[in-house]
Amino acid sequence: MYLFGASGHCKVIIDIIENENKQKIDAILDDNPKNNTLVNSNVIKPDSVKFKATDSLFIAIGNNYIRKKISQLYKLKSPVLTHPKAIVASSVKIGEGTVIMAGSIINPDVIINKHCIINTGAIVEHDSVLESFVHISPNASIAGNVEIKEGTHVGIGSCVIQGVKIGKWVTIGAGAVITKNIPDYAVVVGNPGRIIKYNKEYE
């Protein structure tokens, strides 16, 4: 098993793997490594590895756009990682490459697609749907029946009321309160949330 991205986020991923007693980490891949090791794992450049079909790769990068680009470059299987102190209902569906961090709560019939991050202490309530490459930051709360499209980043401590639809590649600022639908690419801050600008359109 390989990890991609020798960062602080990767340290959290390593901790989850160790807590879950999963397979050995062969190496951490990074295009511009600052150190040769991270948490006792070797850090190497990606082009130094000849992958086998049986290898797995977990993308340990917080940036949604970069995580998507790397997933398109490497066609390897990617595990779902769940911290043992997370609470995940049995009916939740989770796509490959997604991480569920410590203290988070995922309630019944939630659908979380590929390569998402449900960060420390986040809550995703019943029947919500998260598309791929979404990041729910620490202590953010998503109420029931919310839809969040691809690549959206929900900031630390923010909350989204029930039934809201949030577009793709949206950025929701720290502590924002989302009470109505948000269009694609919007940057939203405040309570109640207001759009202050738009992100560029990712392909």
Summary of the structure (lengths in Angstrom):
residues: 203
radius of gyration: 16.8
end to end distance: 29.2
largest distance: 50.2
contacts: 684
relative contact order: 0.10
helix: 13%
strand: 30%
